[in-house]
Amino acid sequence: MTIFSKQSNDTKNIGTINTSERNRGMDIHQLKQRIDASGKKLVSLGNEYIKSKDETAARKVLVKMFGEISQQTLLLGEQNAQMDRNQKGLK
C-alpha cells in the first residue's frame, strides 16, 4: 500500500507500507490485551500466594507465577518486535 500526500495540486509519494509485514503475527492491540490479562493473572496469583497456608502451597503458586512472568516476557518481546516491524513499514 502506498501513502500519498496531496498539497495544493501536487501529489507526491511519501512512503510505502508493506501490508504483509504489518499483518504478520498478532497486532499491537491483541498483544496489549494479552499482556494486560497476564498482569491481572499475576495480581491474582500474588493474592493467592499471600493467602497460602503452608510452604508447599506457596511454592506451587510461585511456580505458576514464574510461568506467567515468562509468558508475559515473551508477549512483551513480540509486542516490541511488532512495533519495530510497524515502524519500518511506515518509513
Number of C-alpha atoms within 10 A of each C-alpha: 9 11 11 12 11 10 8 6 6 7 10 11 10 12 14 14 16 15 12 9 13 18 12 10 13 14 15 16 10 12 19 15 11 16 19 13 13 18 15 12 16 19 13 13 17 17 12 15 19 11 11 15 10 9 10 10 13 16 13 12 19 16 11 15 19 12 13 17 16 12 15 20 14 13 18 16 12 17 21 14 14 21 15 11 16 19 12 14 16 14 9
